[in-house]
Amino acid sequence: MERAQVSQDHEVEGEIGQEEHVVAGLEEHSEHQEADTSHAAVPGVDSAALGASAEVGAADAAHEDQDTPGNAVVNINEKVSKARTKVYEKREQKRLAVQKVRIKGRAGGTAWTAAALADVLKKSGAQGVMVQLNARQPAGGVKALKDAGQWDPLLAALPLGKLNAACKRAIGAMIADNVFDIADSMKLFEIRFNHKALDISSGADDARNWSPDIMQVMWRQLDVLPAADVTLSTAITTFRAIGGGGAFGPSWEYPAQVNTVDIGQDVNGDHEYLEGTVRHEIGHGVHTQIPDQVNPWLKNDMQFWFEDFDAWILELGGYPKDFVDASGTKVAVDAAWQTYLRNLVENFTGNGGWDPAKATPDAGETADGQAAWNAMPAAVKNACKQSTSNWYENFENFQAKGNKRYFLNHYYHRPFTIGATAMKAITATNDKYTAMSEKEFFANCYSEYFRDPSGISNHANWGGNLPGSVKTFFQEVVVARHPYDKFKKKMAKNKAKH
């Protein structure tokens, strides 16, 4: 406690010292300026700039094709997808209307000078300067700071990942309104979210830089997610711009090796899809942060987890007692034959790709081997058959046994089960990819839970269409960060009351 307090005091002292340095620089610049009004003519961002905003232009383009909503990787229900797109578009219309008023409102007023900025800095500090820049002529204010050589020093005076609410709102508004160039946006991103935004450059043919519209949409989405999942995340080190329209996030199985969020820059103006993608990748980060809470829930409550091949086969009916070989002789299925049959399933399961390793488990086997496979329980054989290429797209046909479904994952080379509640949650996300693995299931449930951005101010609006028990888990464990065992005890206590 004392060590943390001392560290915090040093941080505050450092920020004050940096602010005093910026004040001195601004005042010195002001004294040396000629007494003219050339800077008074430098406007802030006015309403004419709205049409030039990369974000708005892309949003308009996204509205052109109403029949191809892109809020899901592989839609389960096209009607649901279209309805969600309509809600998204209506929300965007309201947001853009507010943006237009904001831009127009801040265009007037007195132009910024170095002396005026120094005065604000003395009275309100570095964060206060950002708030005041958002209030009037922000582009002119930024220019005045840069002319005085004090823009970067001012940014250095802002507390990394610890901005107050007013400063967060101000910077977020100016990012949305295209006030800053992409280089400054990347600097401010690190200050706001405590993670760097990096370009990817692995050669002249593969250089990838952050697009302004992608940065704006990503920023807006991160802004309305819990701070514990973004700014305070220990599982994420950086956000990187990559090619294509996909994205990648951390892995709970490899937290030391996979700890970046990579966002594809080629989304063709589909910002609805992009918002869902950003939430999805943050979901991977949360899973990586708190695997001791998430994984027991996946195993026990959702029953969406992987098993070894033998256990998976046994749950589906096990091995036959015997089979009739090619010569008509009855052969007992001993331990060696069980190993052989288990290997058929394992060798059928792909590894690192989207297809089975072979056409059928017994393809290419001897006549006796095929006879042994034919004697396997129908549930085992059907579970393999329904584990098709891109198996998740076929999730509704996965083999059922009891209250679970069974499938083989050809990417992770693992047999899986899915419980009844998890099946409902997959449908609720309206994305077949939710059935890909336990990782994608959690990430898509996270994306669904936080789909409504108004939930940041009214948590009752979070949850989406997820089943009630799934919403409760996210509320208690993900948002409130209660341990899984405490969550279970609380649920038991609530049931006892009823």
Buried (B, 14 or more C-beta within 10 A) or exposed (E): EEEEEEEEEEEEEEBEEBBEBBBEBBBBBBEEBEEEEEBEEBBBBBBEBBEEBBBBBBBEBBEEEEEEBBBBBBBBEEEBBBEBBEEBBEBBEEBBEEBBEBBBEBBEEEBBBBBBBBBBBBEBBBBBBBBBBBBBBBBBBBBBBEBBBBBEBBBBBBBBBBBBEBBBBBBBBBBBBBBBEBEBBBBBBBBBBBBBBBBBEEEEEEEBBBBBBBBBBBBBBBBBBBEBBBBEBEBBBEBBBBEEBEBBBBBBEEBEEBBBBBBBBEBEBBBBBBBBBBBBBBBBBBBBBBBEBBBBBBBEBBBBBBBEBBEBBBBBBBBBEBBBBEEEEEBEBEEEBBEBBBEBBBBBBBEEEBEBBBEBBBBEBEEBBBBBBEBBBEBBBBBBBBBBEBBBBBBEBBBBBEEBBBBBBBBBBBBBBBBBBBBBBBBBBBBBBBBBBBBBBBBBBBBBBBBBBEBBEEEEBBBBBBBEBBBBBBBBBBBBEBBBEEBBEBBEEEEEEE
